[in-house]
Amino acid sequence: MSARSKARRRALDVLFEAEQRSVTPLEVMKARREKTDMVIADYTVEIVEGVLAHRDQIDEFLSTYSQGWTLERMPAVDRMILRIGSWELLYNEDVPDGVAVSEAVELAKILSTDESPVFINGLLGRLQQLKPTLLA
């Protein structure tokens, strides 16, 4: 597993824990740094901060283009994977679009339901198609 893949997985853990505990992701990262010897990679921090900075717009895009699913109905892990994938796809110019989508699908294969990879691939694929108009 590449360093960036590990960073995505760690960012997913942070975002998921924060939502489950009703705290901010920054509080989760701070607690992990203070209470464990866990090193949080720079890219993990970049993902978490990027998702936080663009969360409202990301959630709006996900809600608009998700067919038959509201954000609230999605499994929490899928919601976090979609937020990370959307941020990388739409706001991180260092990550090729195809990599952002495929990395999100891989996380879903490992951590979510059998149907999740297809759903995530479809939704992020749609955002990828619309990217020029979404960010115009």
N, C-alpha and C positions, 0 to 999 in steps of 0.2 A: 504494500500500500504506500503510495507516494506521500510526501510531507503535506502537500495540499489536500489530499484526500483525508488524511488524519485531521488536519485543521478543520475541514468541513464537518467531519464527524464530531469533533469536540465542540464546534459552534452549535451544531444541532443539539448536543447534550445540554449546553448552556441555555439555549433558547427554550428548550423543552422544560428543563428544570425551573426556569424563571416563570414560565406560564403556569406550571403545576403548583408552584409555591406562592404565586401572586406577588412576586418581587421583580425587580428589574434585572435584566441580564447582566448589567454592570455590577450589581450587588452579588450575583452568583459568581462572577469571575473574581471579584475581590475576596469573597469568602474562600474560594478554592485556593487562591494564592496565599492567604493568611493561615488557613487551617490544614493545608496539605503541602507536600513538596512538589505538587504538580506544576509543571511548566506549561504556560499557555502560549502557544505560538503566536507570532505577530499576525499571521494570516487569520487565525481564529478571531483575534481581536478586531481585525479589519472587517471580517464578515459580520460579526455581531454588531459592531458600530454602524456598518453600512445598512444592515437590515433595519436597525432602529431608526436611522436617519430617513429611510425611504419607506418605512412600514405602511403608512397610510396609503401612499400611492400604490405600493405593491399589493396590499389587500384589496384596494379598489379594482386593480387589474384582475386579480384572481377571482374576485366576486363577479365581475362583469363577464369574464370568459369561461368560467367554470359552468358547464352545462349540467343542470340538475343537482348541483351541490352548493350549499352555502358554506362559508368558512366555518361556521359553527358546527355543521354536520360532518365536516371532514375529520378523520382521525387526527389527533393533535400532532403526531409525528409527521403525517403527510403535510399538514399545514406548515410546519417548520421547514421541512424539506423544500416545499414550494417557495417559501419566503427566501431561503438561501439561494435556490436555483434562479429565482426571479432577480434577486439582487445581482448575482454574478452575470446573468444574461443581459440585464438592462443597464446596469450601472458600473460594472467592473470591466473596463476596456482591456485589462490584462488577460482575461480568460476568453478564449474563443467560444462563440455561441454554442457550437456542438459539444464542446467539453462541459459547459455549464449544464446542458440538458442531460448528457450521458452520466455525469457525476451524480446528479440528483436522482436519476433512475437507479443507479447502482446503490445509493443509500436506501432507496425504497425497497429494492430487492433484499437487502440485508435486514432491514429493520421494520418493515411494515407488512401489510397483507399481500396476498397473491395478486390482487387486482390493482394495487397501488402503483406499481411501475408503469403499467399501461396508462392509467389515469394521469400520472405526473408527466409522462412523456407527451401525452396528447395536449395537456394544458400548457406546458412550457413550450412545446412545438408551436402552438397557436400564438403565444406571446412572441416567439422568435419570428414568426411570419409578420406579425404586426409591429414589431420593434420600431421600424422607421416612422410609423405614424403615432405610436404611443409616446415617443419621446420628442416629437416635433414641436 
